[in-house]
Amino acid sequence: MANPENTAEHLHPGGAAPRREERTQRPSEGAEAGLSATTGLDDDALKLSHGQKVKRGQLKAVQQGRYGTGPAPYGYRRGTPGEKPLIVDDREAEVVRMVFREYLRTRSTGKVIQYLHSKNIFTRKGNKWSRQAIAIILSNRTYRGRVSYGEVETQGQHEPIIEPALFYKANALRERKRRRRRGRPDDSA
């Protein structure tokens, strides 16, 4: 027998079924509380899609300073329960520092790759480095101790590998090079 508290008559006197937008809510409207402001029902009754629940969980993790889903970035490993979410891998972290230093010294991702290969330093999976992999490292805010999801960025619970000044200096260089490639004048004089 159906629970009378979950019937349309209980939700709306007269037995009229509620409109869909009255039964559900957008994930951003009270999602952290897990309850709908219009019905007082929990996630199961709201029928949030799996994707909406995942997005809400990722946003909540970032708001708490925890790194999101997926593998740990190069230079870190995932922490075990009771540890910080990301733990610095000393060997890989030194490679990340090399990437930043060499990029600022040579001003070229290709030359960074040549340098790493000359030192027999390869990716976590033992592959050769690519320009894209170097660009991802240079732009990843996790290395300066931050976590982000979409437009939300907060201080992470993990230890930074790169000082913010070094991170900003490398990314300012990347931006200047990008502007030059696109034919825009360089703002720095």
Secondary structure, DSSP 8 states (H G I E B T S, - for coil): ---GGGSHHHHSTTS----HHHH---TTTTGGGTS-TTT---HHHHT--HHHHHHHHHHHHHHTT---SSS--TTEEE--TTS-SEEE-HHHHHHHHHHHHHHHHH--HHHHHHHHHHTT---TTS----HHHHHHHHH-GGGGTEEEETTEEEE-SS--SS-HHHHHHHHHHHHHHHHHHTT---S--
